[in-house]
Amino acid sequence: MAKKLSFPRVNYVIISGRLTRDVELRYTPSGTPTANIGIASDRSYRDSDGNWQQETSFLRVVAWTRQAEWAAENLKKGSPVIIEGRIQSRNWQDKDDKPRTTVEIVASRIQRLEREFEEGEESPSKPETAKEKELKEDEQKEDNIPF
C-alpha cells in the first residue's frame, strides 16, 4: 500500500543584517513602487579547532508598494534591519540573451533596528554581548566572597 505524503508548504524567512548599499527605488510601467535592497547577514560559529569564525551571507531583498517607499525613505547603506518574507527564484535573459537565475527574499515586513534620537534625548547604552555579561557576572560573584 502506498503512503500519501502530507507535505506542508512553508516558505517563510526571518533574517537580520545591515544594508550593503542604499535602497534602489524604481517603479514598474504601471506605476507600482519596487525596491531592491542588499543586506549582509553574519553568522558566528566555532571551527574544528574551537576558534570563533564569522561567515557573511550577502542577500538580495525585493520590497513592493508602500514597503518599498518606506525602505527608500528610512534606510541607507549600513542600516541594521530585520526582514520577514519568503524566498523566490526568478529566471530571465540577460542583455547577451543568456539565461540567468536569481534567488531573493520578497519582503513582507522590514523593520529598522535603530532609531533616531532627538537632541538632548539620551540614547540607551549598547546591549551587552554574551561575553561582557559573563565577565560582569563573574566580577559580581567575586565581590560577594567575604575574604
N, C-alpha and C positions, 0 to 999 in steps of 0.2 A: 504494500500500500504506500503510495507516495504521500509525503507530508507537504502541506501547504505552508509556505513561509509568510509569516505576518511581519513584514518589514516596515519599521517606522520611517517616515520620510522627514528627516530632520536636517535642516540646513540653517544653522544659526551660529554666529561667531561673535565673541566679545574680545576686543584687543585694545591694548593701550600702547601709546608711544608718542613720539614727537614728530611734527611735520618736517619733512625733508626739504620742502620748498613752499613758497606762497601758494595759496589756493588759486587754481586756474578756473575762473568762472566763464562759461560760454552759454549760448542759447541755441536751441535746436531751430530749424527753419520755421517751426510753428510757434516759436517764442518761449518754449519751456526752458527754465534755467537748469543747467547741469554743471557740476564742479568736479574737477579731477584733483585728488588730494594724494600726496605721497606721505607715508609715515614709516618711521623706523621703530621697530619694537625689539627690545633687548630681552635676553634670557640668560640667567646665570646658572652655571652648573659646575660640579666638580668633575675633573678629568680622572683618568685611571690612576694617576699619582696623588690624587687628593687635592690638587691645586684648583682654585676657583678660576673658571674661564667665563668669557662672555661671548655670546653669539648674537648677532643682529640680523633681523629679517627686514627687508625693505618691501613694503606692500603698497599696492595701488588701491585707492578707495574712490568710489563714484557716489556722489550725492545728487539728488534731484529736487526740483521745485524750491520750496521755502527753505529746506535744509541746506541746499546748495548756496542760496543767497546768504543765509545766516553764517555759513562757514567762511564765505568770501569776506563778509563784513567783520567777523570776530576772530579769525585765526590768521596766523602768519608763520613763516618758517620758524621752527623751534618750539611752537606752541605744544604743550603737553595735552593730549586728548585721550578719551576712551570712546571707542566706536562699537556700536552694535549693528549687526546686519547679517547678510547672507553672502555666501561665496557664489560667484558666477564666472563662467568661462565664455569668452566671445571669440569668434573667428572672423577674419576679414582678409582682404587682399591689400598688400602694401603698394606703394607707387610703382614698384617694378613687377607688379602682378604676382608676387609670391604669397602663398598662404601664410597667415600669421595667426597665432592664438595668444590670448592673454587671460590670466586669472585675476579677478579683482573682488573686492568686498563692495557690495551695494549697501550703503549705509541706510539704516532705518532710524538711527539716533546717533548724534555726535554731541559729546559734552566736553567742554574745556575744563581742564583740571587745575586751573589757576584763575584767580580773579584780580581785577584791578583794585587798588586801594586809593581812596581819596586822600588829598594832602592832609596831614595831621592824624589820619587814621592809622592805628597800629596794625602792622601785619603780623600774623601768627608766626611763631618760630617754626623753622622747618621740622618736619617729622623726624623722629629719631630712627636711625637704622637699627636693625636687629642687634648688630654688634655693639652699637653705642648703648642700647638699652641693657644688654647683658653686662657690659662694663659698669654701668651705673648701678645695677642691682648688686653686683659683686662688691662695689665700694660701700653700699649701704649695709651689706651683711658684715663687712669688716668693721664698720663703725659701731656695730652692736656687740662686738667682742669686749668683755669687761676688763681686759688687761692691756 
